[in-house]
Amino acid sequence: MSGSDAGQIIVQGVLLAIAGVVQGLMTTEVVTSFVKTPAHTPSVVWSMGAANLISGFLGGMGGDAMIGLSTINCLNGGRGRLAPTVTALGVMLCTMVAYPVLDYVPISALAGVMIVVVLHTFKWAKIPMVLAACVPTSWRAPINNKMCACNKFPAWLRLPLEVDRWEASIIVIVSALTIAFNLVVGVGVGLFLASARFAYAASLDTDVLVRPTAPGTPKKYAVQGKLFFGTALRFHTFFDVDNDPEEVVLELHERPTEYSAVDALARVSSLYAAQKKKLTIEVVSLDTAESGGVNNMRSTPSTTDAVVSSTVGK
């Protein structure tokens, strides 16, 4: 086996592992919606990994959660662990002993079963959501009024008045990429788009407020929201370095957890240091912030490296 063959095997293994985990968790979500009991997702992933490892050593093919059989089990009353156990044993017997019988099962029967599975697993409520995202907000109420005039029109097809167009676009993009390429590509792009949206929304929630202080005391800034890479580039614009007094206090509700946040604090510290002013960084909890208490980390701009090292060390 050459190095290129090994690389191809590793790449395919990683892609199959991602696809297996995604489909396994999706099947768990579908089953949970039927049985109304929570599932322990780490056990699902670890058990699937162990089964695939054993199957590989025995010369078998890899596999993941069987959403078709799981859905049929739930639709026919299976609610405990006995139903999937019997199903797994039945599949094993059909594969190892009764495989000649499978030749007599018509393909149309299998196709019918899969159609039933699709009808029960598809999120039909997302259709009006995507349609509502394609029309202006002012059109949705009149369209719903005309739909209500028809008694045979189902209520779940009414257009929601408030729709997140970004979420609707993610649904369309992931569906199209899954059909055009595969599940791994679709889920990967969808995860990236959702993460980008979350980071953008979180950056808008970040603000720096000026706390009222007594005359003659240092000016106090308080960070509201998350300090991370999405807010690091504009973090220094929240401060009035030129007009601030000689001593300034910056309150954080948590220690910086990434390099971008540490670098943003270092940049603000250097701006005050250039003006010959002192900036003290205090990490306070939400409870102690209201009472004026301070946690046990205090840093000054003259020791920016100490701020970085203490944060990373934590």
C-alpha positions, 0 to 999 in steps of 0.5 A: 500500500502506497502513501497515496492509498493510505491518505485516501483511506484516511480521508474517506474514513474521516468523511464516513465518520463525520457522516455517521455521527451526523446521521446518528445524531439526526436519527436520535433527534427523530426518535426522541421526538417520537418517544418523548424521552431524552437520549444520551448522545455520547453513548450513541456516538461511542457505541457506533464507533466501537461497532464500526471498529469491530466490524472493520476487524471482521471484514465488514462494512461500516454503518451508522444509525438506521433511520428507516428502521428506527422510524418504523419501530417508533411508528409501530409502538416501539418505545423501549430498548427491546424494540431496537434490540429485536430489530438488530437481531432480525437484521443480523439473522437476515444477513447471516442466515436468511439472506436468500429470502431477501431475493424474494422481497420486491423493491417496490415494498422497500421503496414504499417503506422508505417513502413512509419514513420520509413522510414522517421525518421531513420537517414539513413546517419548514416549507412555509418558513422558506416560502415566507422568507421569499416574500416581503413582510407586508405580504404575509398577513394578506396571504394568510387571510386568503388561505384561511378563506379556504376551509380545506387549506391546512393551518400548518401551511400558513406563513409565519409573520416573523422569519429569520431569512438567514436561517431559511437560506441555510435550510435551502443551501444545506438541502441543495448541497446535500443533493448535489454533493453529499451530507458531509459537505451540506452539513459542513457548509451549514455549520459554517454559515450558522456559526458565522451568523452566531458570531455576528449576532454575538458581536452586536450584543457586545458593548462597553458601558461607563459606570457612575463613580464618585468624584476623584475616583478612577473612571470605570468601564464595564464590558457587556457581552462577549469579548472574542474575535468578532469584537476584538478589532473594534474593541478599542473604539469604545474608549475615550482615551484622550479625555479619560482621567489618569486612572481608568478601571476596566471590568470584565465578567470573565477571563479572556478565553482566546488570543483575540480577546487578550490582544484587544485588551493589550491594544487598549492598554497600550493606548492608555500607556501611550498617554501616560495613563494607568488602566487597571483590568478587573475580572468580576462576576455578575453578582459582585459587579452589582455589589462592587466586589472584585475578583482576585485578578488585577492587571495594569497596562505596564504588565501586558505580558502578565495579563496574557500569561495569566489568562492563558495559564488559566 
